[in-house]
Amino acid sequence: MGLPKFTRPKDEVKSCNLYVANCGPGVGLSLDSIASAFSLFGTVKGVYPADNSGCRVIVSYNDESSAQAALMALDRKPCPDLGGRSLHIRYSVQRSMGQVNTTDSVQVSLEASELNIPGIYLIHDFVSAQEEEQLLAAVDVRLWHSLAKRRVQHYGYEFCYDIRNVNTQQQLGELPSFVSCVLEKIPVFKKRDDAADVSLDQLTVNEYPAGVGLSPHIDTHSAFEGSIYSLSLSGPCIMEFRRYSDMDGDKDSESCDKSSSFIRKAIYLPPRSMLLLSGEGRYAWQHYIPHHKIDMVKDTVIRRGSRRVSFTFRKVRKGQCECDYPQFCDSQR
C-alpha cells in the first residue's frame, strides 16, 4: 500500500497535518525521533516523507488543535528535541486518490522489463565487488575535472558540455586498460538486443556527491551512435525517463513548459549494475537523475551513498544521424 499523499490547503485552512521542512532522514533525523518531538503537542498518527528529498516530512495528528499547537510552538524556531534545528512548518491536507497528480510521483521499477520502454535493458551485478573496487581506485588516482556540481573524466574523446557534442578531430587516445574487465562483458547485451553496438571508443566517468543528480536530456544524436552503456558504482540512484509528445520533441529540458504532456517512468539502479540505452529509449526518451539524497523504491526509503560514480561508454558518430525519431534528432531538424 502506498504512502498517503498530501498537498497545501487552499486559503491556509487549518488541518491535522503539518508539512515540516528542514526535517527528515536527509538531515540526520529519523522518523521516530520526529514523531517523539511532535508528540509533546498531541497524539501523532504518523510521520511520512513529504517527497523524495529526505529533508521534508508530513506530521499527521489525530486532531487539529494538536497540529495548531505544534505549528505555533515550532515554526521557524529551534527545536531542542531535534538537535536545535530550526523548522519551517505549514498546514497540509491529505489528497484523495482522484487528486493525486501523477507527475508528482512515479512508480519505480526494479527491472527494465517493468519499464516497457523499447531499447532499455539492465543487468544487475554486471561487475563484481572486487572489480568495482579496482575501477574506483583506478579513476581516483587520475585527474578529475570539476563541473558545477560533479566531477568528470573523459577517455577516447572529450565531451564538450557547451556544445553538447564531441570534437572528432581531437582523439584523446584509446580507452584505458583498467576498463577491459567491463568491455569484455559488454557483448552479453547482444543476447538482449541484436543491434547493440559493442565497438566503443568514448568513456565519460561522472562522480556525483550525495544528493546530486543529472538534468533531463537526450544524448545528442549526432554525437554518438545508438548504444549507450552506463555502469553504476559505489552508490545507488533512481534514473527517470520522460518522453514528450512529438510536437515537444525539440524542447530542451530547461525550457519545457510545465504544461507539456509527457510520459514519465523510473528505474532503480543498484551499485554494479549496467544499463543499456538503445533504440527508442536512447533516441526519444530524456533520461535524468533527480537531485535527491533519499529515494523511495516500492515504499522503501533508500539513502544514496556519499558518492555515486558512473562509467558511460559510447561510440562516437562520424556522420549524420538517420534515426527513426527525426522530431528528437538534431541531425534531421
N, C-alpha and C positions, 0 to 999 in steps of 0.2 A: 504493500500500500504506500502511495507516495506521501510526501510531507504536505501539510496544509499550505495553501497559497495566500499571501497577504498583499494588500495594496494600501495606498494612502487614502484616507477617507475624504469625501468632499466636505468643504466648509469647516475642516478641522473638528468634526464632531468627536465627542469622547467615545472611548472604546475600552474593551477589556484587554486589548492587545497593544503592546508598545514596540515600536521599531527603535532599536538601540544601535547606534553607530559607534565605532572605535571600541568594539567589544566582540570577542569571539575567539575561536581556536587560532585564527590567523595572527592574533596579537598576544597569544600565550594564555588565554583564559578558557578553561574547559566549560562546557555547557552546564555541568553540575555546579561548578563554583559560581556561575552567573545565577543559576536558579537559587542557590543558597543566599546570595546577596540580596536578590529581589524578594525573597520570601519574608524579609523583615516587614514588608508592607502588606502582605496578604498571601493567600494560598496561590502558588504558581502552578498552573495547569500544565505548562510545558515551555521549553526553550528550543527554538528552531533556527537553523541557519536562514538568514534573510535572502541570501544569494550565494553564489559560489566563491565569493572573495574570502570568506572566513573572518571578516572584520566587522560584520553586521549581523545581528540576531533579532528575532522576534521573541519577546517575553509575553506569554499569554497567562492572564489571571482568570480566576473564577468570577470576579466581579469588577465592575467599572471603577468603584471607589478605590480599590487597591491600586489599580493602574494609575489613577489620578494622583494618589499619594506618592507613588514611586516617581512619577514624572516630575512632580513639584520638588521632591527632595533631591533628585539626582541629575536632572537635566543641566548640562554644562557646568557641573560641579564635580570635584574629585570624589570618587567612591572609595572609602577606606577599606572596604571588604574586597575590592578588586585591584589592590595594589596602588590606590590613589589615582587610578586612571579617570580622566575626565570624559564623561559620556555625553552623547548627543541623542536626545530622545524625542520622539513624536508619536502620536497615536497611529495605529494601524488597524485595518479591518480585514477579516478573512473573506476571500473571494469564493464565490460558488464556482463549480466546475465550468459553468457557462461563461464566467467572466475571465477565465484564465487565458491569457494571451500566449499562444504557442511560440511566439518569438522570444518570450521571457525565459523559457526553459526548454531543454531538448533532451530526449531520451538518449542515453549514452550506450552505444553498442560495445560489446566485448570482442566481437568477431567481425571481420569485413563483410561476411555474408549477410549479417544482420542489417548492414547499411543499405544494401540494394542500390549501390552506385556502380554502374559498369566500369570496370578497369581498375578498381581499388582492391588490393589484396594485402593481407597482414599475416606475417609468420612470427609467432612467439618464440622466444629463446633462440633467435637466429644465430647469436654468438654465445659462447659460454661465459661464465663469470670471470674465468681467468683471461679470456680474450678481451672482455670488456675492460679489465684492469690494465692490460697491456696497451690497448688502444688509447685509453685516457692518459696513461703515463707517457705515451709517445707524443701526443699533442701538447701536453703540459710542459715539455722541455723545449717547445718551439715557440716562435714569436706569434703573439696574438695581436690583432688589430681591433681597436675599440670603436664600436658604433655608439649610438645614443644610449642604448640600454643593454647591449650584449657585446660579446667579443667574437671575432671570426678569424678563420684561417682559410686560405684558398690554395688549391693544388690543381695542377694541369692548366687551368685558365682562371684568371681573376674575374669575379662577377662585379660589375660596376653598378652600384646601387643608384647612382644619379640618373643613369640612362636605362637601368633595369635590363642590362644586356652584357655580353662579353665582347672583348676585342679579340677576334680570331687570329689577328696578326701577331699577337703577343702571347705566345705559349710559355708558361712558367716551367714546364718540364713534364715528365711522366708522373703518374700517380705514385705516391710514396710506397715503399716496400712494406711499411707496417700495416697497410690495409689489405695485403694479399690474402689474409685469412677470411676477409669479407668478400673480396672479389671472386674467390674460388667457389664460394657458396651461392652467389647470385644466380647462376644458371638454373637453380632449382625452381625459380619462378617460371621457367619455360613450361613446366608441367601445369601451371595455372593459367598462363597467358602465352599462347604460341607466338604472339607478336612482340613479346618483351625484348627490349634491347639489352644486351649483356656486354657489349663492347663500349665501356665507359671511359671518359677521358677528363672529367672535371669533378672535383670534390670541394664542397664547402663544409667546414666544420663550424658549428654555432655553439656557443656556450651561453645558456640562459640562466641568470641568477633566479633565486626563488621569487615567484610571482610575476616574472617577466614572460611575455608571450610573443606572438607574431601577428602582425596586422593581416587582414584578409587580402589575398592576392591570387592570381593565376600566374604561374611562372611563364615569362614571356615566350610565346610560341616560336618566334624567330630565333630565340637564343638557344633552345635545347630541343633535342629530339623527343620522342613520345614517352619514354620511360624515365621516371624519377624515383629513386630509391632513397628512403630516409631511415637511418638506423638510430634508434633512441638509446642513449646510455645514461647511467648514473641516476636519473630521476624520472618519475612518471609524468604524464600530462594527458590532457584531453585535446584532441585535434578536431576542429569543427569544419564542416563543409557547407557551402552556401552556393546555390545556383539561382541566379536571377532569370526572369523571363527574357526571351530572346531580344526584346527591344531594349533591355537594360544591359546587354552584354558588354557594351563598350564603356560602362561606368567604372571608374576606379573606386576602390573601397573607401577612400576618404571623401569622395564626392557623391556617393549614392544617396539619393533621397530616402529618408527613413520609411517613406510610404511605399517604396518599390516592393513589388511582390517577389518573394523568393522562397525556395525550399531550403530547410536547414537540418543538418544531421551531424552526429558526433560519434567519435570512437575513442576508446581508452587505449593509450599507447604505453604499455609497461616497459621498464628497462630491458634492454637487449632484444627488443622486437624490431623487425624490419617491415616498413610499409612501402608498397609499390603503388605509384600513381601512373596510370596509363589510360589511353583511350578517352572516353567521355570524362572520367574522373580527373584526368590530368588537364584536358583542354577546355572543359566547360564549367568546372566547379572551382570556386575560390576555396582555398584552404587556409586555416589560421589557428593560432593557439591563443585562447583567452588569457588575459593578464590576471591570473588567479594564483593564490597560494594554497587554496583548498578547492578540490573538485568533488562533485557529487557523482558517484557511479553506482547505479542501481540502489539508491538511497543509502549508500555507504560514503562516509566522508573520507577522502584520501588526501593526505597532505603531500604537496610536492617537496622534493628534496632541496637541499641547499643549492644545487645546480642540476641542470639537465644539459647534456651535450648531444648534439645530433650530427651525424655524418650523412650528408646528402650527396649522392652520386648521380651524375647526369652525363649525357653525351652532347657535346656542342654541335649545333646545327650549322652546316656550311652553306646552305642555300635557303630559299624561301620556304615557309611552312605552307603546305597544301592540305591541311586537315579538313575534316567534315564539319567544323564549327566556325565558319567564317565570321559570325557575329561576335565571337570572342577572340578572334585572331588578328594580331597586329600586322601580319604579312598581307592579309586579304582585305583589310578595311580601307 
